[in-house]
């Protein structure tokens, strides 16, 4: 079967309609509305106006490990189905914008369609907000509203697919390899708009702790974003203690900081991004500030 010379973009959405709208606008400009696929969770009315012109499926929001495993399996099958039609499928979280590196010529769709051999991951950058800017105008380029970008090796996730895979969680493939491509960047919006983000993570933390308590599970063992705004504030405070390096030094400073690790088990192997304690900050080039 001859595939379409097109790219499909896939994500899952929960709450945060402002960020979902940014994801839709960004990817529709690159790949077209008809080629976007969204799994919407939570209140239907929150996302319905944004999803009118794209392909979507709505499910209730469930906090359960079995459901999370089933959702990862569903994403694997959805991408496999799309890859029978599309030459390339891009899978991101809704707060992640996949872009071509600013010093790479051409457009992202052309690059993805002309260079596809192996599944791959982009370099991953968290956008660091200014300490005194707590809101974001999502209708304008968001990189121009960030102070810097922080490299995160452990989040260089396999997002660009040319062959079907089995996801074992967000960052890991089962029985399959992927490359990390420095010509691709992902810019992570999670830490911007600290007012609305803090409110969101406080509410999410309360919801998660409530569900765990209902099931009689130990809420003191919960980590990560179940802790709410406090984690967001600590992360931002820490970034503001670090130096910001010139963008021109990015390639040299990232040399040896990223890669993949293979974990072998009794029933197969898993491949995930290699972690690194080094998380350098870089200036955001003016060309990026004006574009995304």
TAJO-V583428 format. One record per pair of residues at least 12 apart in sequence whose C-alpha atoms are under 10 Angstrom apart, sorted by sequence separation. I is the first residue (numbers start at 0). J is the second residue. D is the distance in whole Angstrom. If there is no record, write none. Layout:
[[I	J	D] [I	J	D]]
//
This chain:
[[10	22	9] [23	35	8] [78	90	8] [99	111	9] [132	144	8] [157	169	9] [158	170	9] [163	175	9] [164	176	9] [259	271	6] [260	272	6] [261	273	9] [10	23	10] [22	35	10] [23	36	10] [37	50	8] [132	145	9] [156	169	7] [157	170	7] [162	175	10] [208	221	8] [258	271	9] [259	272	4] [260	273	5] [8	22	10] [23	37	9] [36	50	9] [43	57	7] [128	142	10] [132	146	10] [156	170	5] [157	171	8] [207	221	9] [258	272	6] [259	273	5] [260	274	9] [8	23	9] [35	50	10] [42	57	9] [43	58	8] [126	141	9] [127	142	9] [129	144	8] [130	145	10] [154	169	9] [155	170	8] [156	171	7] [157	172	8] [257	272	7] [258	273	5] [259	274	8] [37	53	8] [38	54	9] [39	55	7] [40	56	9] [41	57	8] [42	58	9] [43	59	9] [74	90	9] [126	142	7] [128	144	7] [129	145	6] [130	146	9] [154	170	7] [156	172	9] [257	273	6] [258	274	8] [9	26	10] [35	52	9] [36	53	7] [37	54	6] [38	55	6] [39	56	6] [40	57	6] [41	58	7] [42	59	8] [127	144	9] [128	145	5] [129	146	5] [153	170	8] [160	177	9] [204	221	9] [207	224	9] [208	225	7] [256	273	8] [257	274	7] [258	275	9] [8	26	7] [19	37	9] [32	50	10] [35	53	6] [36	54	5] [37	55	5] [38	56	5] [39	57	5] [40	58	5] [41	59	5] [42	60	8] [126	144	9] [127	145	6] [128	146	5] [129	147	8] [159	177	9] [204	222	10] [207	225	6] [208	226	9] [256	274	8] [257	275	7] [7	26	9] [8	27	9] [32	51	10] [33	52	7] [34	53	7] [35	54	6] [36	55	6] [37	56	6] [38	57	6] [39	58	6] [40	59	5] [41	60	5] [126	145	6] [127	146	6] [128	147	7] [157	176	9] [158	177	9] [159	178	10] [204	223	9] [206	225	8] [207	226	10] [256	275	6] [6	26	10] [7	27	10] [19	39	10] [32	52	6] [33	53	6] [34	54	8] [35	55	8] [36	56	8] [37	57	8] [38	58	7] [39	59	8] [40	60	5] [41	61	9] [125	145	10] [126	146	7] [127	147	5] [128	148	9] [157	177	7] [159	179	10] [204	224	7] [205	225	7] [255	275	10] [256	276	9] [257	277	10] [8	29	10] [32	53	5] [33	54	7] [39	60	9] [40	61	9] [87	108	9] [100	121	9] [126	147	6] [127	148	6] [156	177	9] [157	178	8] [158	179	10] [159	180	10] [203	224	8] [204	225	4] [205	226	8] [256	277	7] [8	30	8] [31	53	9] [32	54	8] [89	111	9] [99	121	9] [100	122	9] [125	147	8] [126	148	5] [127	149	7] [156	178	10] [157	179	8] [203	225	7] [204	226	6] [205	227	8] [256	278	9] [6	29	9] [7	30	7] [8	31	9] [88	111	9] [97	120	10] [98	121	9] [124	147	9] [125	148	5] [126	149	6] [155	178	10] [156	179	8] [201	224	9] [202	225	9] [203	226	9] [204	227	5] [6	30	6] [7	31	9] [8	32	10] [87	111	7] [97	121	8] [98	122	10] [124	148	6] [125	149	5] [126	150	9] [155	179	7] [159	183	10] [200	224	6] [201	225	8] [202	226	10] [203	227	7] [204	228	9] [253	277	9] [5	30	7] [6	31	9] [7	32	10] [8	33	10] [9	34	9] [10	35	8] [11	36	9] [12	37	7] [13	38	9] [14	39	9] [24	49	10] [86	111	9] [87	112	7] [97	122	10] [123	148	9] [124	149	5] [125	150	6] [155	180	9] [200	225	7] [201	226	7] [202	227	7] [203	228	10] [252	277	10] [253	278	9] [5	31	9] [7	33	9] [8	34	6] [9	35	6] [10	36	7] [11	37	5] [12	38	6] [13	39	6] [14	40	8] [20	46	9] [23	49	8] [27	53	9] [86	112	7] [97	123	9] [123	149	8] [124	150	5] [125	151	7] [200	226	8] [201	227	4] [202	228	9] [253	279	8] [7	34	5] [8	35	5] [9	36	5] [10	37	5] [11	38	4] [12	39	5] [13	40	5] [14	41	7] [19	46	8] [23	50	8] [85	112	10] [86	113	10] [96	123	10] [123	150	6] [124	151	6] [158	185	9] [200	227	4] [201	228	5] [252	279	8] [6	34	7] [7	35	6] [8	36	6] [9	37	6] [10	38	6] [11	39	6] [12	40	6] [13	41	6] [14	42	8] [20	48	10] [21	49	10] [87	115	8] [95	123	9] [96	124	10] [122	150	8] [123	151	6] [124	152	9] [199	227	8] [200	228	6] [201	229	8] [5	34	8] [6	35	9] [7	36	8] [8	37	8] [9	38	8] [10	39	9] [11	40	8] [12	41	8] [13	42	9] [14	43	10] [16	45	7] [17	46	10] [20	49	6] [23	52	10] [86	115	8] [95	124	9] [122	151	8] [123	152	7] [125	154	9] [155	184	9] [156	185	10] [198	227	8] [199	228	8] [200	229	9] [201	230	10] [252	281	10] [13	43	10] [15	45	8] [16	46	6] [19	49	8] [20	50	9] [23	53	9] [88	118	10] [89	119	10] [95	125	9] [122	152	7] [123	153	8] [124	154	8] [155	185	8] [197	227	7] [198	228	7] [200	230	9] [201	231	10] [249	279	9] [14	45	7] [15	46	9] [16	47	10] [19	50	9] [87	118	9] [89	120	10] [121	152	10] [122	153	10] [123	154	6] [124	155	9] [154	185	10] [196	227	9] [197	228	5] [200	231	8] [249	280	9] [13	45	9] [14	46	8] [16	48	10] [17	49	10] [38	70	10] [122	154	8] [123	155	5] [196	228	8] [197	229	8] [249	281	7] [13	46	9] [16	49	8] [121	154	9] [122	155	5] [123	156	8] [154	187	10] [197	230	9] [248	281	8] [249	282	9] [12	46	8] [120	154	9] [121	155	6] [122	156	8] [194	228	9] [197	231	7] [246	280	9] [247	281	9] [248	282	10] [120	155	6] [121	156	7] [150	185	10] [193	228	9] [196	231	8] [197	232	8] [244	279	8] [245	280	9] [246	281	6] [247	282	9] [38	74	9] [119	155	9] [120	156	5] [121	157	8] [150	186	10] [243	279	7] [244	280	6] [245	281	6] [246	282	5] [119	156	8] [120	157	4] [121	158	7] [149	186	9] [241	278	10] [242	279	8] [243	280	5] [244	281	5] [245	282	5] [246	283	7] [247	284	9] [119	157	5] [120	158	5] [121	159	8] [148	186	8] [149	187	9] [193	231	8] [241	279	8] [242	280	7] [243	281	5] [244	282	6] [245	283	8] [246	284	7] [118	157	7] [119	158	6] [120	159	6] [148	187	9] [193	232	8] [241	280	7] [242	281	8] [243	282	6] [244	283	10] [245	284	9] [118	158	8] [119	159	5] [120	160	9] [191	231	10] [238	278	9] [242	282	10] [243	283	10] [36	77	10] [118	159	6] [119	160	7] [190	231	7] [238	279	9] [239	280	10] [117	159	9] [118	160	5] [119	161	9] [189	231	9] [190	232	9] [193	235	9] [238	280	8] [117	160	8] [118	161	6] [145	188	9] [11	55	9] [115	159	9] [116	160	9] [117	161	6] [118	162	7] [142	186	8] [190	234	9] [191	235	10] [9	54	10] [10	55	10] [11	56	9] [12	57	9] [36	81	10] [115	160	8] [116	161	7] [117	162	8] [118	163	9] [141	186	10] [142	187	10] [145	190	10] [146	191	10] [190	235	8] [9	55	10] [11	57	10] [13	59	10] [14	60	10] [115	161	6] [116	162	9] [118	164	9] [142	188	9] [145	191	7] [13	60	8] [34	81	10] [115	162	10] [141	188	8] [144	191	9] [145	192	10] [12	60	10] [111	159	8] [144	192	10] [111	160	10] [112	161	10] [142	191	10] [111	161	9] [120	170	10] [141	191	9] [34	85	9] [35	88	10] [34	88	10] [35	89	10] [36	90	10] [137	192	9] [37	93	9] [123	179	10] [135	191	7] [136	192	9] [118	175	9] [119	176	8] [120	177	7] [121	178	9] [122	179	7] [133	190	10] [134	191	7] [135	192	5] [118	176	7] [119	177	5] [120	178	6] [121	179	6] [122	180	7] [123	181	10] [133	191	7] [134	192	4] [135	193	9] [11	70	10] [117	176	8] [118	177	5] [119	178	4] [120	179	5] [121	180	5] [122	181	6] [126	185	10] [132	191	9] [133	192	5] [134	193	6] [135	194	9] [117	177	7] [118	178	6] [119	179	5] [120	180	6] [121	181	6] [122	182	8] [123	183	9] [124	184	7] [125	185	8] [126	186	6] [127	187	9] [128	188	9] [132	192	8] [133	193	5] [134	194	6] [135	195	9] [97	158	9] [117	178	7] [118	179	9] [119	180	6] [120	181	9] [121	182	7] [122	183	6] [123	184	6] [124	185	6] [125	186	6] [126	187	6] [127	188	9] [128	189	10] [132	193	8] [133	194	5] [134	195	8] [97	159	9] [117	179	10] [118	180	10] [120	182	10] [121	183	5] [122	184	5] [123	185	5] [124	186	5] [125	187	5] [126	188	6] [127	189	9] [128	190	7] [129	191	9] [131	193	10] [132	194	9] [133	195	8] [134	196	9] [11	74	9] [26	89	10] [120	183	8] [121	184	5] [122	185	6] [123	186	6] [124	187	6] [125	188	7] [126	189	8] [127	190	7] [128	191	5] [129	192	10] [130	193	9] [133	196	9] [10	74	9] [119	183	9] [120	184	9] [121	185	6] [122	186	9] [123	187	7] [124	188	9] [125	189	8] [126	190	7] [127	191	7] [128	192	8] [129	193	10] [133	197	10] [9	74	9] [91	156	9] [120	185	9] [121	186	10] [125	190	7] [126	191	7] [128	193	8] [90	156	9] [91	157	9] [92	158	9] [125	191	9] [90	157	8] [91	158	6] [9	77	9] [89	157	9] [90	158	5] [91	159	9] [9	78	8] [22	91	9] [29	98	10] [89	158	5] [90	159	7] [181	250	8] [8	78	10] [22	92	9] [23	93	9] [26	96	8] [88	158	8] [89	159	5] [90	160	8] [7	78	9] [22	93	6] [25	96	7] [26	97	8] [88	159	6] [89	160	6] [9	81	10] [21	93	8] [22	94	7] [25	97	9] [26	98	10] [87	159	7] [88	160	5] [89	161	9] [110	182	9] [111	183	9] [181	253	10] [8	81	10] [19	92	10] [20	93	9] [21	94	8] [22	95	7] [23	96	10] [25	98	9] [87	160	6] [88	161	7] [110	183	9] [7	81	7] [19	93	6] [20	94	10] [21	95	10] [22	96	7] [86	160	9] [87	161	5] [88	162	9] [6	81	10] [7	82	9] [18	93	7] [19	94	7] [21	96	9] [22	97	10] [86	161	6] [87	162	8] [88	163	10] [107	182	10] [6	82	9] [18	94	6] [19	95	10] [85	161	9] [86	162	9] [107	183	8] [181	257	10] [7	84	9] [16	93	10] [17	94	10] [18	95	9] [29	106	9] [30	107	9] [92	169	9] [6	84	10] [7	85	7] [15	93	9] [29	107	7] [30	108	7] [82	160	8] [83	161	10] [91	169	9] [103	181	10] [104	182	10] [179	257	8] [180	258	10] [2	81	10] [3	82	9] [5	84	9] [6	85	6] [7	86	8] [8	87	9] [9	88	7] [10	89	9] [11	90	9] [15	94	9] [29	108	7] [82	161	7] [83	162	9] [90	169	10] [103	182	6] [179	258	7] [2	82	8] [3	83	9] [4	84	9] [5	85	6] [6	86	6] [7	87	6] [8	88	6] [9	89	6] [10	90	6] [11	91	8] [12	92	8] [13	93	9] [29	109	10] [82	162	7] [83	163	9] [100	180	10] [102	182	8] [103	183	9] [178	258	8] [179	259	8] [2	83	7] [3	84	6] [4	85	7] [5	86	6] [6	87	5] [7	88	5] [8	89	5] [9	90	5] [10	91	5] [11	92	6] [12	93	6] [79	160	9] [82	163	7] [100	181	7] [101	182	9] [177	258	10] [178	259	8] [1	83	8] [2	84	5] [3	85	5] [4	86	6] [5	87	7] [6	88	6] [7	89	6] [8	90	6] [9	91	6] [10	92	5] [11	93	6] [12	94	9] [78	160	8] [79	161	9] [81	163	9] [99	181	9] [100	182	5] [101	183	9] [177	259	8] [0	83	8] [1	84	8] [2	85	5] [3	86	6] [4	87	8] [5	88	9] [6	89	7] [7	90	9] [8	91	8] [9	92	8] [10	93	6] [11	94	10] [78	161	10] [79	162	7] [80	163	8] [99	182	6] [100	183	5] [101	184	9] [176	259	8] [0	84	8] [1	85	9] [2	86	6] [3	87	9] [9	93	9] [10	94	9] [78	162	9] [79	163	5] [98	182	9] [99	183	5] [100	184	6] [176	260	9] [1	86	9] [2	87	9] [10	95	9] [78	163	7] [79	164	7] [98	183	6] [99	184	6] [100	185	9] [176	261	8] [77	163	9] [78	164	8] [79	165	9] [97	183	7] [98	184	5] [99	185	9] [175	261	9] [76	163	8] [78	165	9] [97	184	6] [98	185	6] [174	261	9] [75	163	7] [76	164	8] [96	184	8] [97	185	4] [98	186	8] [171	259	10] [173	261	10] [174	262	10] [8	97	10] [75	164	6] [76	165	8] [95	184	10] [96	185	5] [97	186	7] [149	238	8] [171	260	10] [172	261	10] [173	262	10] [174	263	9] [74	164	9] [75	165	5] [76	166	9] [95	185	6] [96	186	5] [97	187	9] [148	238	10] [171	261	10] [173	263	10] [74	165	8] [75	166	6] [94	185	10] [95	186	6] [96	187	7] [147	238	9] [72	164	10] [73	165	9] [74	166	8] [75	167	9] [94	186	8] [95	187	5] [96	188	8] [147	239	10] [174	266	10] [175	267	10] [176	268	10] [72	165	7] [73	166	9] [94	187	6] [95	188	6] [146	239	9] [174	267	6] [175	268	8] [176	269	8] [177	270	8] [179	272	9] [71	165	8] [72	166	7] [91	185	9] [93	187	9] [94	188	5] [95	189	8] [149	243	9] [173	267	7] [174	268	5] [175	269	7] [176	270	6] [177	271	9] [178	272	9] [71	166	6] [72	167	8] [92	187	9] [93	188	9] [94	189	6] [148	243	9] [173	268	6] [174	269	6] [175	270	7] [176	271	9] [177	272	9] [70	166	10] [71	167	7] [72	168	9] [93	189	9] [94	190	10] [147	243	7] [148	244	10] [172	268	9] [173	269	5] [174	270	7] [175	271	10] [71	168	6] [75	172	10] [146	243	9] [147	244	9] [172	269	6] [173	270	6] [68	166	9] [70	168	9] [71	169	8] [148	246	10] [171	269	6] [172	270	5] [173	271	9] [68	167	8] [147	246	10] [150	249	9] [171	270	6] [172	271	7] [68	168	7] [170	270	9] [171	271	4] [172	272	10] [6	107	10] [67	168	8] [152	253	9] [170	271	6] [171	272	8] [6	108	7] [155	257	8] [167	269	8] [169	271	9] [170	272	7] [5	108	8] [6	109	10] [150	253	8] [153	256	10] [154	257	10] [155	258	8] [156	259	10] [166	269	9] [167	270	9] [168	271	10] [4	108	10] [5	109	9] [152	256	7] [153	257	8] [155	259	9] [165	269	10] [166	270	10] [167	271	9] [4	109	10] [6	111	8] [130	235	8] [151	256	9] [152	257	5] [153	258	9] [186	291	9] [5	111	9] [6	112	7] [129	235	9] [130	236	8] [150	256	10] [151	257	9] [152	258	8] [153	259	9] [5	112	7] [127	234	9] [128	235	7] [150	257	10] [152	259	9] [4	112	7] [127	235	7] [130	238	10] [4	113	10] [130	239	8] [128	238	9] [129	239	9] [127	238	7] [128	239	9] [127	239	9] [157	270	10] [24	138	9] [157	271	8] [25	140	10] [156	271	7] [157	272	8] [21	137	6] [155	271	9] [156	272	6] [20	137	8] [21	138	8] [154	271	9] [155	272	6] [156	273	10] [17	135	10] [20	138	9] [21	139	9] [153	271	8] [154	272	7] [155	273	8] [17	136	9] [18	137	7] [21	140	10] [153	272	5] [154	273	9] [155	274	9] [17	137	7] [21	141	9] [152	272	7] [153	273	6] [154	274	8] [17	138	9] [151	272	10] [152	273	6] [153	274	4] [151	273	10] [152	274	6] [153	275	7] [151	274	8] [152	275	6] [153	276	9] [151	275	8] [152	276	9] [150	275	10] [151	276	9] [152	277	8] [153	278	10] [151	277	8] [152	278	8] [150	277	8] [151	278	6] [149	277	10] [150	278	5] [151	279	8] [149	278	6] [150	279	6] [151	280	10] [148	278	10] [149	279	6] [150	280	6] [122	253	10] [148	279	8] [149	280	4] [150	281	8] [148	280	6] [149	281	6] [147	280	6] [148	281	5] [149	282	9] [146	280	10] [147	281	6] [148	282	7] [149	283	10] [122	257	8] [146	281	9] [147	282	5] [148	283	7] [146	282	8] [147	283	6] [145	282	10] [146	283	8] [147	284	9] [120	258	10] [145	283	8] [120	259	10] [143	283	8] [142	283	7] [143	284	9] [142	284	9] [143	285	8] [142	285	9] [143	286	9] [145	288	8] [62	206	9] [63	207	10] [142	286	10] [143	287	7] [144	288	8] [62	207	7] [102	247	10] [142	287	7] [143	288	4] [144	289	10] [61	207	10] [62	208	10] [141	287	9] [142	288	5] [143	289	6] [63	210	9] [140	287	9] [141	288	7] [142	289	7] [143	290	8] [62	210	7] [63	211	9] [140	288	7] [141	289	9] [142	290	8] [143	291	8] [9	158	10] [61	210	9] [62	211	8] [139	288	10] [140	289	6] [141	290	9] [142	291	6] [8	158	10] [139	289	9] [140	290	6] [141	291	6] [8	159	9] [139	290	9] [140	291	5] [7	159	10] [120	272	9] [139	291	8] [6	159	10] [7	160	10] [125	278	10] [127	280	9] [6	160	10] [124	278	9] [126	280	9] [127	281	10] [6	161	10] [124	279	10] [125	280	9] [126	281	10] [124	280	9] [124	281	9] [126	283	9] [21	188	10] [18	188	8] [18	189	9] [17	195	10] [15	195	9] [15	196	9] [101	283	10] [102	284	10] [101	284	8] [15	199	8] [101	285	10] [102	286	9] [14	199	8] [101	286	7] [101	287	7] [100	287	9] [14	203	10] [98	287	10] [101	290	10] [98	291	9] [96	291	9] [25	291	8] [21	291	10]]
//
